[in-house]
Amino acid sequence: VNRLWSHGVSAFDVDGDSLAFELIPCTGGNGQVVPGYVFPDDFLDGGPNGEITFDQEFGIVTWDSPMTAGLYNIAIRISEYRFGFIVGSVVRDMQIFIDNCPNQPPINDELPDVCVIANEDLVVQYTAEDPDGDPLELFMEGEPLELGAAFTQLSVNPASASLQWTPSCQEVRTNPYLVYLRAEDNSESPALSDNDGFTITVIGPPVENLTSSLEPGGTILLEWDDYVCSDEASGFKIYRRIGTNPFEPGECETGLDESEGYTLIGTEESGNTTSFLDMTVPFGNEVCYRVVACYPDGAESIVSAEVCDTIALVIPVLTNVSVGETDLATGIDTVRWFPPLELDTTFFSGPYSYKIYRAEGLNGQFEEIFQTPNSSFLDIGMLEYIDAGLNTQDIQYRYQIDLLDNGDEIASSNSASSILLSVTPSDEEVTLTWNEVVPWVNTLYEVYRFDNDVNDFVIIGNTEESVFIVDSLENNVEECFLIKSLGGYSNPDYAGPFENWSQEECSTPFDNQAPCPPELFVEGECEDDSYTIFWSLLDDKCSSDVAGFNVYYSPNTFDSLQLIQTIDQVSDTVLEFNDGDLYGCFAVSAFDSLSTRPDGSLGNNESELSNIICIESCPEYELPNVFSPNGDGLNDSFMPFPYTYVDSVDLKIFNRWGNLIFETFDPDINWKGENKDTGSNVSDGVYYYTITIFENTLLGMNPRKEAGYIHIFDNRSVPSEE
């Protein structure tokens, strides 16, 4: 009592699947929760009985200072997950006996999570101390102990122990290994313990001695040593970037984060592979590589060291794919390139010519479109080809240049595309986005807008990104734009800047921005039969053009909201209800004024719904216990007192022999004391009734059952046996 208590389940999965731990209510033999069960810390009539916390990573339950001695029960569900899907679970039940004792539990020193590279030694020091000075016995459990890790206790108080483990390549996996710690005292009173846990992640070693070498045709061959975990690895990922990034991976860091600027360019599907040929090397730039080993469960190794290289100028060097004319049928692209000046002209002696290939889109197939005349000279400066008769308005074209020596194709350039510009209209603004795939690096983009005053495009800004927003425009007025890129290669002989233009692209801004949703409020009480629902607009900027509101309603919480009212006055933000029986859920949206769309039609924009406010009913339905159907105009009918929120009733009235003499579904009842079968007045006396009252509530129709007696007196009919 009034001591810290903890317990760990020490579970692990032999398949390496992820485990999730959950503290759940205790269930009986039928699998249902035991009636009246509460967690032990809520045992004292709903009041506090210490505080139970649960570590879902390690399955450690801790009860901080239980206040009442007794026997308590808890249950822990352990679920097994594989690739994010649950594959099984088991429930562990346990009893906890809380008693008064002077003993204090030991205290573990915290251990951080650690990682270890396969085939390297890991040593973890574990220490604990007992406040009462009792000697401690230390325990360590978990899968590493089943896989050969050695645990040795060195002292008893302060207690210390060490874990030594050299995991093999077979232990590399994505999920960490759970290790459970327990320090238990040797007190004469009941022994107490402290439970903790930490994880060990076994990671794959890096690929070693990555090298690069230049190969014929402008390719680069990467090679590395036999991987030490080749039998366990499933393959390799090869990454490339333009320019070096000599970062060192952090401790326990595996894989290669995209923020480092590398692009995945290829994979090898065997752990025994020791090379990769890059056949798409971008010429003119320093290209750098790293390699990551992969494992069957998705684990990745530490990334390799970086290696960089630059291919010689042995392929044609594309510098320009620029749109010169925008048109659906007569568009023009201008393609420029330099000859491969470092080509061995002793071996390739000419004559020289070039084939130009074109493809539609970034993934289309290349087709030959032109071959230049033969030339005896290779170094003749920049070459140019004007490609006409194109649909440059809608299609992005990609080009490749092949060098021919005496009619034989001997080298191909990297491919390059034009810039494809897209313009997305919005309210008084447009968003420009564009893309291109080129072997050089574009470092700046200039944005041009057509100016009617000068009848030409003028620059309005620049950016290093591939997106630009132009605002403060006039709705329903067409705007046209161009993008010019400036870029070059890292090779100083081809540093540029090379200028390339996109196609012209036009669009018309229009109001397609919905107002901000209102915020909804309610005032009033159900019992007062009066409610006021009102709302306000919170953001003046996005609510400046509000023209009205739509009111939505559902009588319950499970049906969808339906439009019940449209308010065309922006100043009208109040709904009053004074006729009672108001219940259900309400929401409000705002809409703006009608405006012209690009297709000439009129339309407006509706906001998202406001917060939803639900008003619960307060049903009232009460019957009298006496009435006198004597025709004097006073109390002549059996009917309820004024009622609210009642849809219908199922009323049955019986005489003293149990015969049904009246029934109705009408909540007003209005029974005048007549037998339903004979039509005659029943005699004075006491009659029994049952009634089911169907009440309107947020959760739907609620049937409420009642029964009672009615006393009829002063009846003008002759007494009968009814």
N, C-alpha and C positions, 0 to 999 in steps of 0.2 A: 504494500500500500504506500502510495506517495513516493514511488521510486520509478525510475526510467526502466522500461522493459522492451526488449527487441528480439526479433527472431527472423532468420533468413531461410528460404526454402532450399537454397543451394541446388537449383535445377540448371541443367544444360542439355543441349540437343546434340546427339552424336553425329547427325547429318550436317551440323553447322547452320541449321535454320535459325531465324530470329525468334526469340521468345518475348512474349508480353505478359506481364503479371497484373492481376486485377483483384482487389479485395471486393468480395461479393457477399450478399446475404446468404445465410445458411438455408439449405433446402432439406425437405423430408424425403422419405422413400419414394414418393410419387413425383419427385423432381420439382415440386412447387415450394415457394418460399414458406418457411415455417410461420404459421399465423402469429402475429404479434412480435416477430423478430425485429430487434433493433441492434445496431452496432454497439459494442460494449461501452464506448465513451458516451453514448446517449442513454445509458441504462437507468439513471436516476430520475424517473418520471419525466423524461425529456430534458432533464437538466444536465450539467456537465459532470463527467466522470473521468477527468483527465482528457487527453487529446490523442487520438490515434492518427498517425501519418503512415503513408505507404509509398515506398520507393518502387515505382513501376518498372524501372530498368533492371533491378536486381531481385525484386520480390521480397524486400525486407520490410516487415511491419514493426512499427515502433509505437509503444503506448507510453506517453509521457505522464507519469504520476497519476495512476488510477486511484480513486478516492475510496472505493468500497471493496472490501474483501468478498470473494465469492468465486464461482466457477462460471467462466464465460466461453462462448464459442464464436469462432470466426471461420471463414472459408476463403481460399485463394484459388483463383482460376489461372492456369498457365496455358496460354495459347501459342501455337506454333505457326509461324508464317514463312512462306517460301515465295520469293519474288513478289512480295506484297499481298499474297493471297493466303488466307488461313487454311491450314491443312489438318488441324486437329487441336484438341484441348483436353486438359485433365483438371479436376478440382481436388484440392487438398483441404480436408477439414481438420481442425485442431481445437483442443480445449486449453484454456488458460486458467490456471489456479492462482488467484490473487490472495495474498495473506499478509499479515503484519510481520515484519522482520526488520532487524536493525541493519542488515547488510546493504552496502551500496554497490552498484554495478561497476565493473571496470570501464575504462575509457580507451578506445582505440585512437591512435594517431592516424590522421587522414592520409590515405594513399591516393595519388593522382593516377589517372589512366595513362598507360604507357604503350609504346609500340616497339617492335623488334623486327629486324630484317631476318628473313629466313637464313638459317645456317650460322647465325651470330648468337653470342651468349647474352642472356638477359639475367640480371641479378636484381631482385626487389627486396628491400629491407622493410620488415613489419615490426612495429613497436606498439606497446600498450602499457597502461599503468592502472593500478587499483588504488582508490582513495583510502581504503581501509588497510592497505599494506598486505593484503592477502596474496599468496603466490598465485600466479596465473598460468593457465594452460592455453596455448595458442593453437588455433586450428586454421587450416586453409583448404578450401575445397573448390572444385570446378574442373572443367574439362582438361586444362593443362596438366593437372595432377594425374589424369588418366592417360596422358600422352607422354609421360616420362619426366615431367617436371619434378624436382626434388625440393621438399620443404623440411627445414631443420630449425627447431627451437634452440635458442642460444642462452637465454636467461629467463628468470621467472618473475621478478618484480624489482624495478621496471622490467617488463618482459620484452624480449626481442626474438626475431626469427628471420630467416632468409628463404627466398624462393629462387631457385636456379633452373633455367630452362634454355635449351638450345633447340628451337623449333626447326623442323625440316621444311623443304619446299612443299611437302604435302599439306602442311598446316597453313599455307597462304590462303586467305579467303577474305571476302568483303566484310562479313560480320565479325565483330570482335569476340574474343573469348571472355566469358564471365568468370571472375574469381571471387569467392566468398571468404570473408575473414570473420573469425569469432574468437574473442578472448573470454575465457570462463574462469571465475575465481574458485578457489578451494576453501570456501567459508564453511563453518559449522552449521550456520543457518542455510536455508535453501540457496544453492549456487545461482549466481546471476551472471549474465553475459552481455557483451556488446557486439553487435553485428554490423559489418560494413561490407563494401565490395568495391572492386575496381575492374577495369577491362584491360586486356592485352590484345592489341591488333598486330597480327603477323603480316608483314608486307613483303612483296617480291623485291628482290635486289634489282638495281638498275642494269640496263644493257651496258656492257663495258667496251671501251676502245672503238667507238664509232668513228669511222673514217669516210672520206669522200674522194672520188677520183673522176676526172673528166673522161667521157667516152665519146666515140664518134657520133656525129649528128646532133651535137649540142645536148647530150644527156649526161646525167650524173649518177654514178654507181655508189651506193652506200653499202658499207660492209661493217660487221661487228663480230666480236668473239662469240664462240659457242655459249649460249645462255646457260647459266648454272642451274636453272630450273626448267630446262628444256622439256623434260618429260611431263611436267605438270602444267606448263604454260600452253595456252591454246593458240597463241599467235602474237603478232606485234601490230602496233599502230605507228605510222610514220607521219610526222608533222613537218611542215615547212613554213618559213616566214621570209619576207624580204628585209634584209638588214639583221644585225645581230641583237640578241637579248641574252647576255651572259648571266642570267639570274641563277641562284642556287636554290633548289627546292627546300622548303622548311622541314623541320623534324616531323616525321610521320606523314608528310605530304606525298601523295601518290597521283599518278596521272599527270595531265597537262591542262591547266585551266585556260580557257579561251582568252582571258584577259591578258595573257602574256603575248598575244598577237600571232600565234601559230595557227595554221590551217591543216586539218587532216587531209592528206593527199593520197593515202593508200593504206592497205592492210595486208598482212601476210597471215595465212591461216594455219601455220604450223610453228610449234615452239622450237623446232630444229632449224628453222630458216636463219641464215646469217647474212643476207644481202637484200637490197631493193634497188631497182633501176627506176630513176625518175626520168620519165620521157617527156615531161611537160615543163621543163625548166624555163622560167621567164628570163630571157636574155637581158644583159645589160645591168643586172642588179646582183648584189651579193645575196646569195640565198643560203639560209641556215636551216639545219635539220636537227630534230631530236626524235628519239624512238622510245616507245613505252611497251613493255611486255604485258600481255593480257592473260587472264585466267578464266576457266569455264564458268565460274559463278559471277563474273563481272568485275572481279578484283583487278586492279592495275598496279604495276610496279612503280617504283621511283623512276622519274624520267631520266633519260641518259644525259650525259654532257652534250653540249652543242658543238656541231661541226659546220663550218661555212665554206663556200666555194663560189667561184664566178666562172661561167663558161666563156670560152674565147669567142671572138666575133666570127663564127663560122656558119651562121645562118642569116638570112635576111632579117633586117631589124625594122619592124613596123613602128611608125611614129604617129600616123594620122589615119583616123577613120572619122571624117567630119561631114555632117550633112550640109550640102551647099544649097539645096532647093527642097522645100517641103511641098509635096503634092501627092495625090492618090495614084497618079500614073506617070508623071513626068519628073519625079523627084530625082535628086542627084546626090551621090556620095563621092567624096574625094578621098582616095587612098594613097598614102605616101610611105616610102620605106627607103632604108639605106642598104647597099650591098654588103655582103659579109667580107670585110676587108682583111680579116686574118685567115682567110681560106688559103690553103696550100695551092697556089696557082701553078706550081711546078708539076704537081700531080693532076690537078684539075686545070687544064690549060685552055679551055674554051673550045669553040665560041660559047658565050653565055646568053641565056634568056630566062624569062620568068613566066610562070603560070600564076594567074590570079584566080583564087577560089572564093566563092560567096555562099553563105548559108543564111536562111531566114530564121531569126530568133537565136537565142543562146544555145539551143540544143539541136538545131536543124542540121541536115547533112550538107557537106560542102559539094558544090558543083563548079567545074571549071567554066569561067566566063571569058577569059582572054589570055593570050600568050604574046609576050613582047617579041619584037624582031631580035635576031641574033646580034651579039656585039662581041668584038674581039677583046674588049677591055672590061675588066670587072669594076674598077674604081672610076665610076662615071658620075659620082655625086648622088644626091637624092633623086629617087624615081617617083613618078606620080601616075595614077590612073584615075580617070573620071568615069564613074559608073552611073549611067543615065537611064531614064525610063523606069524608075523605081517607085514603089509606094512607100515613100519615106514618112508619110503622115502616120501610118498605122504600124509599120513593120520595122523592127530593129534588125539591121544586117550585120553579119560578122564575116571577116575576111581572113584569108591565109595566103601567104606568098611562098611559092616553091621555086628554088633555083635549079636551073638545068645546065649541065655541062655537056656540050656536044649532043644535046637532045635527051640526056639522061637526068632524071630528077635526083639530086644529091643532097638537098637540104631544104627543110621547111621552117618557116617563121613560126613564132607563137601567133595564135589567132588574136584578133582584136575586133571589138564591136563598136558601133556608133553609140552615142548617148541617147537613151529613150526617155523622154520627159513625159510625166503625167501631171495633170493639174486637177485638183479636187476642189470644187467650189463649196463655199459655206456662206454664212451671214456676214456680208461686207468684207470678206477675205477669201483668199484661195491658198491652198497648200500645194507647193511644188515638190515633187519627188522624182528622182531619176536614178538610172542604173546603167552601168557599162561594165564589160569585162575586157581588160586591156593588160598587156604585159608590163607596161610602165606604171608609174605611180602618179596619180593625179593628186596634187597637193592643194589646189584651190579651184573653186567654181565661182564664176561670175554670173549674176542673174540679170537678165535684160527684159525690159517691158516695152511694149510698143507705145510710142508717144504720138498721139494724133497731131499735136502741134508741130512737130518736126517731121512727121510722116516717116519715122524710122524707130528702130529699137534703141533704147538708151539704158545704160547700166544703172541698176537701183540698189545693188548690194553684192556681197560676196560671202562665201562660207566654205569651210573645210568639210562639211557634212554633205549628205545627198538629200537634204530636205531644206526647204525655205518657205516661210510664211509671209505672204504679202497681205497687209491689212489696210484699213481705212479706205476701202474701195466702195464704190457705189453699186448697190444691188441692181440687177437686171441690165447691167452694161457689160458687154463682152470685153474681156481682157486677154491679151496674147503675150507669150513669154518665150524666151530662148535661154539656154544654158551654154556657157563656154567653159570648158575645162582647161586647166593649165597643169602640165606635169612633165615628167621625164624619167630617165633611168638613173640609177646611182652611179653608173659609169660616167665619169666626167666628160667623155667625148660625146655622150648622148644625153646630157643632163637637161636639154631643152631650154626654155619651156616649149613644149608642143601644145598648140592650141587646137581644140576640137569643139565643134558646135553640135548641139542637139537639133532636132527638128523644131519647127514652130508649133506651139500648142496653145490653144485658146479655150477659154471657159467663161461662164457667166456666173458671178456670185449671186446668190439669192438667199433669202431668209429660210434656212432649214434648221435653225437652232431653237429648240423648245425652251420655254421659260423654266425657271427653277420651280420645283414643286413647292406648294404652300405648306405651312405647318398648321396642323389642325388642333383645335382645343374644344373642350366641352365644359359647360357649367350647368348645374342643376342636380336635383335628386329625384330618383324614381318615385319615391313616396309622395313627392309634391306634384307629380304629373306635369312637370315643366322642365324642359331642357333648352339650352341655347348652344348651338354648334357654330363656331366661328373659326376663321383662319386668317393668317397673315402671310405676306410675302417677305422673305428674309433677306434677299439679295437684290438691291435696287438695279444693279448692272444687268443681271440676266432676267429681270422682271419688268424692265422699262416699257416693253411693248405688249404687256398683258391686256387682252381685250375682254376676257370673261373666264368663267369657271364651269367645270362639270362636276356634279355631285354623284357619287357612286354609293350603292347600298347593297347589303346582303342581310337577310334576317338571322343569319347564324354565322358561325365561324368556319364552316366547311364549304359552303357554296361560294362561287366566284362573285365578286362585286359587279353589279349591273348599274348602268347609267339611269338615274331617275330624274335628273333635273339639269338643265343648262341655264346658266345665269349670264346674261350679256352685258352686265354692268360691272366694271372693275371695282366700283366702290361698294358693291353689294357683297359683303363677306360674312353675313350672319344668317343662320336659319334658326327659327324659333318653333318649338313644338309645345303646344299647350293643351292638347286634346287627350293626353294619356296614352298608355299602351305603346310607347315608343321603346323599341329595343332593336338590337342588331348592330351591324358594323358599318361605319361610314368612312369615306375617303374623298378627297377633293383633288382635282387637277386644274392647272391653269392653261389657257390657250391664248395664242397671240392673234393679231389681226390677219385677215386674208391678204395674201401677197401673190404676185405673179411668179410662176415656176418657169424654168428654162423652156419647157414645151408649150408655154402660153397659157396653161391652165391656172386656176386660182386654188390656193390651198393655205392651210395654216398648220401650226405645230402645237402639239399638246404635250405638256410636261409629264414626267412620271407622277405617279400618285403620291399624295402626301402620306404622312404617317396614318395608319389605320386606327381609328378609335372605336371600340366596341362598348355598347351600353347594354348592361344586363337588365332583364326584366325583374319585377318584384310581384309575382302573381298573388292575387287575393281572391278568394272564393269561399263564401260562408253561407250556410243555409239556416233558416229559422227552424225552431223545433215545434212550432204551433201555427195553425192558421184556421180561419173560420169561413168556409165557403157558403155563407148564408145569404149572399146577394145584397148586403147592405152597403156595398161599395168600399168596405174597409177590410183589408186583409182577406180578400175573397180568393186569392190564388196563392199556391205554394210556389215561391220564386226566391232566388238568392238575393242577398243584400248586394248593393253595387259592387261589381267585380272588375278586375283588370287582368289582362294578359292571359285570358282563357279562350282557347279556340273552340272547344266542344266538350261535352260531358257524355258519359254513359251511365244514366241514372235508372235504377230499378227499384220499385216500391212494392213491398209484400204485405199481405194481411197476416193476422196472427196464426193462420194455418199454413203459412209459407207460400200462398198462391200469389203469383205476379199479377198486380192489378194496374200497374202503370209503368211505362218506360219511355225514355226520350234521349235524343242526342243534343237537343237544343239547350245551350247553357242558361237560357232565360227560363226554362222549365214550364212555367205558367200552367201548372196543374190546378184544376178547379175541383178536385175531389171526385172525379168520375172514374168508374171502372172502365178500363180500356176495351173490355169484351162486350159488356152490356150497355155501356153509356149511362148507366144510372149512378146516382150519387152514392158514395160509400157511407157507411154509418160512422158515427162518432167513435173515437177510440184512438189507440196508439198503433202506428204502422212503422214497419222497419224498412230502411232503405240502404242500398249500397250505391256508391258513386265513384266513378273514375273521372278525374278532372284532367283534361289534356291542356297543359300549360305551355305557352310559347316562351322558349328560353334561347339563349345563344347556342346551346348545344343541341337544339332541335326540340321536338315535341316531348315534353316530360309528363308521363302519366302519374298522377298522384291519387291513391286510393283512400277512401274514407267510408264510414258507415255511421248510421245514427237512427234516431226515432223521430217521428212526426206525430204530434197530438192534434187530432181534428175534433172540434167541438162546435155546438150550435148548428148542426146540420139540419136542414129543413126536410130531409128525406126520412121515410119510415125506417127504423133500424132493421137491418138485414143481417145475414150471416157472413157478409163479406169481411 
